[in-house]
Amino acid sequence: MNYSEVAVRFTCDNEYLCGILARPEQPADSGIVIVVGGPQTRVGSHRQFVLLSRALAAAGFPVLRFDYRGMGDSSGAQRDFEHVTPDIRAASAALQAACPSVKRIVLWGLCDAAAALLLYWDDTHDPRIAGLCLLNPWVRSEATLAKTQVKHYYGQRLLQKAFWRKLLSGKLNLVGALTGFLGKLKQASAGIDSRPGFQDRMARGLRAFPGPVLLLQSGNDYTAREFLEYANSAAAWRGLLDRPNVTRIDIAGADHTFSSAGWRNAVAEACLKWLELSAAQSPGA
C-alpha cells in the first residue's frame, strides 16, 4: 500500500515535540506509536525505527515515531525513561489528531522504552492503548546484572578453550579474575527483590493490561537474558510471561538492537503478524 511521510509538531507541558508520521492511503483503525529508548532519537539504531515504520505503513498501519522532550528536534530538558509518561500521552494524541481514523493505539518500545510503556500504562490506564510491543525490556539493577553475568558470562568462559589456554600459560590474572567473580556472586546473591522500584511498577502495569502483548527477545543479548532471569525470579513478575495475552518470540542470534537486515526484517514480520492477529482481540474492537 502507498503511504506518505509527514512531519508532525505537537506540544507537551509547554514544550514542542517533533515526529514523523507514516500515513497509509487507506489507514487501519489501529495505529502505532514508536517510543524510543534513551538517549536516542526517532531514527533509531541502524535506522531501525525509520525502516520499521515504513514497513508497517506499507501494510496499512499509521505509525508515529517522535523525539522525547530534550532529544533530537524536540525542545525542553532531557529526561530518562521513568519520566516520559507525558511525552507518550502527547504523542498518542498527536497520532489521532493527524490520523482521525485511528481508534486504537499500539505502543512499541525497545529496551528502556519497553519499560517506559509498562510504566505509562501503570500511570494512566489510557483507554486508547490496545496493545503493547516490548523488545528486550530493561530491568537493570546491580543484582540483576550480576546474576546474568555469573550465569551466562562466567559459565560460558569455563567452556572456552581460550580461557584454559590463557590460564595454563600463566597469562591470566587468576587473583583478579577470582576477585571479580566473587564480587559478582555476592551482588547476585543479594536478592533481586530487595530493592523495589520501577521493575515492580512494570510488573503491575503488565498484570493490569487487558490487551495483547508481544514480547520480542534477542537471542544474543545480556539485557534480554537479564529480563528473563528477573521475570522468572522476582515475586512481582511471577506468572506474568505465561499469561494468555502475552506472545513471546525469540529472534535467534540477534543482538540488542537487531543490527542486521535479517534481524530487523524478522522483527518487522513478527510485529505485522501479531498486529493482524491481535486486532480483533483489542479492547473496543
C-alpha positions as CSV (number, residue, x, y, z in Angstrom):
1,M,0.0,0.0,0.0
2,N,1.2,3.5,-0.8
3,Y,1.9,5.8,2.2
4,S,3.3,9.3,2.8
5,E,5.6,10.6,5.5
6,V,4.9,14.0,7.1
7,A,6.4,15.9,9.9
8,V,4.3,16.4,13.0
9,R,4.8,19.0,15.7
10,F,2.9,18.9,18.9
11,T,3.1,20.2,22.5
12,C,3.9,18.6,25.8
13,D,3.9,20.6,29.0
14,N,4.7,23.8,27.1
15,E,7.5,22.2,25.1
16,Y,7.4,21.3,21.4
17,L,7.9,17.7,20.3
18,C,8.7,16.6,16.8
19,G,7.9,13.4,15.0
20,I,7.4,11.8,11.6
21,L,4.1,10.2,10.7
22,A,4.0,7.4,8.1
23,R,0.4,7.6,6.9
24,P,-1.1,4.9,4.5
25,E,-3.5,5.9,1.8
26,Q,-6.2,3.7,3.5
27,P,-5.1,3.7,7.2
28,A,-6.3,1.0,9.5
29,D,-8.1,2.0,12.7
30,S,-5.1,0.8,14.7
31,G,-2.1,3.0,14.8
32,I,1.4,2.6,16.3
33,V,3.4,5.0,18.4
34,I,7.1,4.1,18.4
35,V,8.6,5.1,21.7
36,V,12.4,5.4,21.6
37,G,14.9,4.1,24.1
38,G,17.3,6.7,25.5
39,P,19.3,8.6,24.8
40,Q,18.2,8.2,21.2
41,T,16.1,9.9,18.5
42,R,13.2,8.9,16.3
43,V,15.6,7.4,13.7
44,G,16.8,4.5,15.9
45,S,19.9,2.4,15.8
46,H,20.8,1.4,12.2
47,R,17.7,3.4,11.2
48,Q,15.5,0.7,12.7
49,F,12.6,3.0,13.6
50,V,12.5,4.5,10.1
51,L,12.5,1.1,8.4
52,L,10.0,-0.4,10.8
53,S,7.5,2.5,10.4
54,R,7.7,2.3,6.6
55,A,7.1,-1.5,6.7
56,L,4.1,-1.1,9.0
57,A,2.7,1.8,7.0
58,A,3.0,-0.2,3.8
59,A,0.8,-2.8,5.4
60,G,-1.8,-0.1,6.3
61,F,-0.9,0.9,9.8
62,P,-0.3,4.6,10.6
63,V,3.0,5.0,12.6
64,L,4.3,7.9,14.6
65,R,7.9,8.0,15.7
66,F,9.0,11.0,17.7
67,D,11.6,12.6,19.9
68,Y,11.2,13.0,23.6
69,R,11.5,16.4,25.2
70,G,15.2,17.3,25.2
71,M,16.1,14.9,22.5
72,G,16.6,15.3,18.7
73,D,14.4,18.2,17.4
74,S,12.2,18.4,20.5
75,S,12.6,21.2,23.0
76,G,13.0,21.0,26.8
77,A,15.2,19.3,29.3
78,Q,16.4,15.7,28.6
79,R,14.7,13.1,30.9
80,D,15.0,9.3,31.4
81,F,12.5,6.5,30.7
82,E,10.9,6.8,34.1
83,H,9.7,10.4,33.4
84,V,8.3,10.3,29.8
85,T,4.6,9.5,30.5
86,P,3.5,13.0,29.4
87,D,5.5,12.6,26.2
88,I,3.9,9.3,25.3
89,R,0.4,10.7,26.1
90,A,1.1,13.7,23.9
91,A,2.3,11.5,21.0
92,S,-0.7,9.3,21.2
93,A,-3.0,12.3,21.0
94,A,-0.9,13.7,18.1
95,L,-1.3,10.5,16.2
96,Q,-5.0,10.6,16.5
97,A,-5.2,14.3,15.6
98,A,-3.1,13.7,12.5
99,C,-4.9,10.5,11.5
100,P,-8.5,10.6,12.8
101,S,-9.3,7.1,11.6
102,V,-7.1,5.7,14.4
103,K,-9.3,4.5,17.3
104,R,-6.8,2.2,19.0
105,I,-3.1,2.7,19.6
106,V,-0.3,0.1,20.0
107,L,2.8,1.3,21.8
108,W,6.1,-0.1,20.6
109,G,9.4,0.1,22.5
110,L,12.9,-1.3,22.7
111,C,15.0,-1.6,25.9
112,D,14.2,1.1,28.4
113,A,11.4,2.3,26.1
114,A,9.7,-1.1,26.7
115,A,10.0,-0.3,30.4
116,A,8.5,3.1,29.7
117,L,5.5,1.6,28.0
118,L,4.6,-0.5,31.1
119,L,5.2,2.4,33.4
120,Y,2.9,4.5,31.1
121,W,0.1,2.0,31.4
122,D,0.6,1.8,35.2
123,D,0.4,5.6,35.4
124,T,-2.5,6.2,33.1
125,H,-4.6,3.1,32.2
126,D,-5.1,5.1,29.0
127,P,-8.2,3.5,27.3
128,R,-6.8,4.3,23.8
129,I,-4.0,1.8,24.3
130,A,-4.9,-1.5,22.7
131,G,-1.6,-3.4,22.6
132,L,2.0,-3.3,23.7
133,C,5.0,-4.4,21.8
134,L,8.0,-4.9,24.1
135,L,11.5,-5.6,22.8
136,N,14.3,-6.6,25.3
137,P,12.7,-4.8,28.3
138,W,15.1,-3.1,30.7
139,V,15.0,-4.2,34.3
140,R,18.7,-3.3,35.2
141,S,20.0,-3.2,38.7
142,E,23.3,-4.3,40.2
143,A,21.8,-7.6,41.4
144,T,20.1,-8.5,38.1
145,L,23.2,-7.6,36.0
146,A,25.5,-9.6,38.4
147,K,23.2,-12.7,38.3
148,T,23.1,-12.6,34.5
149,Q,26.9,-12.3,34.2
150,V,27.5,-15.1,36.7
151,K,25.2,-17.5,34.8
152,H,26.0,-16.5,31.2
153,Y,29.4,-14.8,31.1
154,Y,31.4,-16.7,33.7
155,G,29.7,-20.0,32.9
156,Q,30.5,-19.7,29.2
157,R,34.1,-18.7,29.9
158,L,34.7,-22.0,31.7
159,L,33.7,-23.9,28.5
160,Q,36.1,-21.9,26.2
161,K,39.4,-23.4,25.2
162,A,40.9,-19.9,25.0
163,F,40.2,-19.4,28.7
164,W,42.0,-22.6,29.7
165,R,45.0,-21.9,27.4
166,K,45.4,-18.5,29.0
167,L,45.1,-20.0,32.5
168,L,47.6,-22.8,31.8
169,S,50.1,-20.5,30.1
170,G,50.1,-18.2,33.2
171,K,48.8,-15.2,31.2
172,L,45.5,-15.0,33.2
173,N,45.4,-12.8,36.3
174,L,43.8,-15.5,38.4
175,V,43.6,-13.4,41.5
176,G,41.9,-10.6,39.7
177,A,39.5,-12.9,37.8
178,L,38.6,-14.7,41.0
179,T,38.0,-11.4,42.8
180,G,35.8,-10.2,40.0
181,F,33.8,-13.4,40.0
182,L,33.3,-13.4,43.8
183,G,32.2,-9.8,43.7
184,K,29.6,-10.6,41.1
185,L,28.5,-13.6,43.0
186,K,28.0,-11.5,46.1
187,Q,26.0,-8.9,44.2
188,A,23.8,-11.7,42.6
189,S,23.1,-13.3,45.9
190,A,21.9,-10.0,47.4
191,G,18.4,-10.8,46.1
192,I,16.6,-9.1,43.2
193,D,13.5,-8.4,45.3
194,S,15.4,-6.4,47.9
195,R,15.3,-3.1,46.0
196,P,11.7,-2.5,44.9
197,G,11.4,0.2,42.3
198,F,10.4,0.7,38.7
199,Q,10.6,-3.0,38.0
200,D,7.6,-3.6,40.3
201,R,5.7,-0.9,38.6
202,M,6.4,-2.5,35.2
203,A,5.1,-5.8,36.6
204,R,2.0,-4.1,38.0
205,G,1.4,-2.5,34.6
206,L,1.7,-5.7,32.7
207,R,-0.5,-7.6,35.2
208,A,-3.3,-5.0,34.8
209,F,-3.0,-4.6,31.0
210,P,-6.0,-6.3,29.3
211,G,-4.9,-6.2,25.7
212,P,-2.5,-8.3,23.7
213,V,1.3,-8.0,24.4
214,L,4.1,-9.0,22.1
215,L,7.4,-9.8,23.8
216,L,10.3,-9.9,21.3
217,Q,13.6,-11.1,22.7
218,S,17.1,-11.1,21.2
219,G,18.8,-14.5,21.3
220,N,22.3,-13.0,22.0
221,D,21.7,-10.1,24.4
222,Y,22.5,-9.6,28.1
223,T,19.6,-7.2,28.5
224,A,17.2,-9.9,27.2
225,R,18.7,-12.6,29.4
226,E,18.7,-10.3,32.4
227,F,15.0,-9.6,31.9
228,L,14.1,-13.3,31.7
229,E,16.2,-14.0,34.8
230,Y,14.3,-11.3,36.6
231,A,10.9,-12.2,35.4
232,N,11.4,-15.8,36.3
233,S,12.7,-15.0,39.8
234,A,11.0,-11.8,41.2
235,A,7.8,-12.3,43.1
236,A,6.1,-9.4,41.4
237,W,6.6,-11.0,38.0
238,R,5.6,-14.5,38.9
239,G,3.5,-16.0,36.1
240,L,3.2,-12.8,34.0
241,L,5.0,-14.1,30.9
242,D,2.7,-17.1,30.9
243,R,-0.5,-15.1,30.7
244,P,-2.6,-15.9,27.6
245,N,-2.4,-12.3,26.3
246,V,1.4,-12.4,26.1
247,T,3.0,-13.7,22.9
248,R,6.8,-14.3,23.1
249,I,9.0,-14.6,20.1
250,D,12.8,-15.1,20.3
251,I,15.0,-13.9,17.4
252,A,17.8,-16.4,17.3
253,G,21.3,-14.9,17.4
254,A,20.1,-11.3,17.4
255,D,21.9,-8.6,19.3
256,H,20.3,-6.0,21.4
257,T,19.4,-3.5,18.6
258,F,18.8,-6.1,15.9
259,S,21.6,-4.6,13.9
260,S,21.5,-6.8,10.8
261,A,18.9,-6.5,8.0
262,G,17.8,-10.1,8.6
263,W,17.1,-9.4,12.3
264,R,15.3,-6.2,11.5
265,N,13.2,-7.9,8.9
266,A,12.4,-10.6,11.4
267,V,11.2,-8.0,13.9
268,A,9.0,-6.3,11.3
269,E,7.5,-9.6,10.1
270,A,6.7,-10.7,13.7
271,C,5.2,-7.3,14.5
272,L,3.0,-7.4,11.4
273,K,1.7,-10.9,12.0
274,W,1.0,-10.0,15.7
275,L,-0.8,-6.8,14.7
276,E,-3.0,-8.6,12.3
277,L,-3.9,-11.4,14.7
278,S,-4.4,-9.2,17.7
279,A,-6.6,-6.5,16.1
280,A,-9.7,-8.5,16.7
281,Q,-8.8,-9.1,20.3
282,S,-8.0,-5.4,21.2
283,P,-10.3,-3.6,23.6
284,G,-13.0,-1.8,21.6
285,A,-12.5,-3.9,18.5
